[in-house]
């Protein structure tokens, strides 16, 4: 290879590395944007546990359930969304949810 060919090959490799980094970054941004899910699209069953009533779901064939499960896994199996506390059971395929107690802060004057 001549010096010009070496320079061209190095420049091309640098360009390809930059494109690869851009693609990886774009994939991550898209992946993070897709984590939305609608709990109203998931089948919930009312049940009673040792801490009182809650709802549970094993709607594993539902894309909304799958997105919720992914989101929960990204948050160590627990999260609060729109006034509901969600958690994943030990089996990894059952999700429970319970309304969070909403307390109104009191103002002191």
Secondary structure, DSSP 4 states (H G I P E B T S, - for coil): --HHHHHHHHHHHHHHHHHHHHHHHHHHHHHHHTT---GGGS--EEEEETTEEEEEE--TT-HHHHHHHHHHHHTTTEEEETTEEEEE-TTSS-EEEEEPP--PPPP--
